């Protein structure tokens, strides 16, 4: 049960820290030749797909570690 509390605290702190950083920064102004269609060169790459891949891999790794810990406790 102690490990569960520690994991929940770490997740809560990670979420809180992430949201504070995101809302704490002001958006930069658009360039003077900003196009309304969004096809202006130099705009940044989308991170949505890569972010979900990383979150999925992290969840799979965490699930595997939890499975290994549970299996080890059952063997003891």
N, C-alpha and C positions, 0 to 999 in steps of 0.2 A: 504494500500500500504506500510505503514511503517513496518508492520509485515512481509510482503513478503521480503523486503530488509534485515531485521534482520535475517530471516531464511536463505536467500541466503548467507549472510556474514558468518553465523555459518557453513554452509555446505562447503563453500570455505575454511575457516580456518581449518576445520576438515580434508578435503582432502589434503590440503597443509601440515599440520602437520604430517599426516600419511605417505605421500610420502617422506618427509624429513627424518623421522625416519627410514624408510625402506632402503633408499639409503645411509644413513649416517653410517650404521653398516657394518663392513666387515664380510664376511662369515667365519665361523670357518673351520680350515683344517680338512680333513677327517681322521678317525682313521687309524692307521698303517695297520690294517688287513681289509681294505675297500674292499668290494666285488662289482664287476661291475654290478651284477644283482640287487642289492638293497635289498637283503634279510638279511642284517647284523643286528643282534639284537642291541637294544638301539638306533635306529634311530628315532625319534619323530613321533608322531601321525599326520595324515593328518588333516588339519583344514578346508578344502574346504567346505564340507557338512554343518558343524556346522556354518560356517560363513554365508552361504547363508540363513540358517534358521534364524539366528539372524537378518540379514538385512531385510528379509521378515517380521518378527515380528515387527521390528522397523517401517517399512513402513506402515504396517497395523495399528499400534497404532497411528502413525502420521496422517494417513488418517482419522481414527475415530475421533481424536481430532479436525481436521479441519472441519469435518462434523458437530460435535457438536457445534463448534463456529459459523459456517454458519447458522445452524438451530436456534441457540439462537439469532443471529442478525436479522433473518427474523421474529422471534416472537416479537421482540421489536418494 
